[in-house]
């Protein structure tokens, strides 16, 4: 039992971050797919993905910044915002590659809603893995608290 407790304690922050990131991601995915459904047949597949992802990105930023990664405080919200948008644009390009590959390379017609949805969901899945890595590594970086072991380790040793 102590092995489970120790393992949980070791990965507690990661578990909570992934859980909250997942909930924000599920809500963003539902928003994305809902907007894609509304736009299907009215605009092309690429335009559809770009519009839906742009709206979902704004929602995801608020959810991730102020809930999933709120414990990773930063003084530079502008930097976080720019990086968040940058990595979401790359994520959108990943999803668009799947949707466009389905449409232009596999030659599925504009009316094939099932193929569009399948390509979109696969693209969202791959882009989500990319985004989680980038958010944790580059966007919502941990800032060590004053006097923490991490901060002390990063300071040069002083001579007596």
Helices and strands as residue ranges (DSSP letters): H 2-39, H 45-63, I 64-68, H 77-100, I 101-105, H 113-134, I 135-139, H 149-154
